[in-house]
Amino acid sequence: MIRINLLGRARPKAARQAVPLEATLQVVFLFAALLLAFGVLSYHSHSMNAEAAEVRVHIQKQMGEKAHLEQLKIQVDKFEQQKAVLQQRINVIEELQRNRTGDQELLDALANTVTRTDTLWLTSLDRKGNALTIQGAAGSINAVANFITQLKHSGYFDQVEIKESQQDQKSSDVQTFNFTLTAQFALPQLPTVAQPGKS
């Protein structure tokens, strides 16, 4: 139903109810707290995102370094294998060199000592490294002793020891003595050349 105001009077306004101040302050504080909490959460989220991005960058960098180190390790392993092979070859060469060192000098030194000893000849020579076993025959015990003296004075032989010496009973016409001795062959040390300016 429609009401018509025929009197022309203004309708009285409804009285507003007063909102208590305490309730207003609670609403304001609540809104401020929510706003502050939102700001803190936003800042924390932004910080966490930035930190996570830094961690991702750091992880990628570490992964790159790991891949680089793995490549270096592979190269180092290859170098170690090559070094082992080369060292083995060097050892073989050094062993061969040790075994053949002084062959000519040994024969020359033996020849010189034999030629300086009368009535003596060698029948066999066995060499193992630098250890020598020499067998021979001589016309007298003195010839064997002279031969040992010549070996010691040559500078090529050390630890010369007579192992056996006995008269050969096979030949009664000529007196001969068979002997066996051992020695160590060593090349003479070259004299050290003084360095200029050193006393």
ZIQUI-V408938 format. One record per helix or strand. SS is the DSSP state (H for helix, E for strand). FROM is the first residue (numbers start at 1). TO is the last residue. If there is no record, write none. Layout:
ss=SS from=FROM to=TO
ss=SS from=FROM to=TO
This chain:
ss=H from=21 to=100
ss=H from=103 to=115
ss=E from=120 to=128
ss=E from=131 to=138
ss=H from=141 to=154
ss=E from=157 to=167
ss=E from=177 to=185
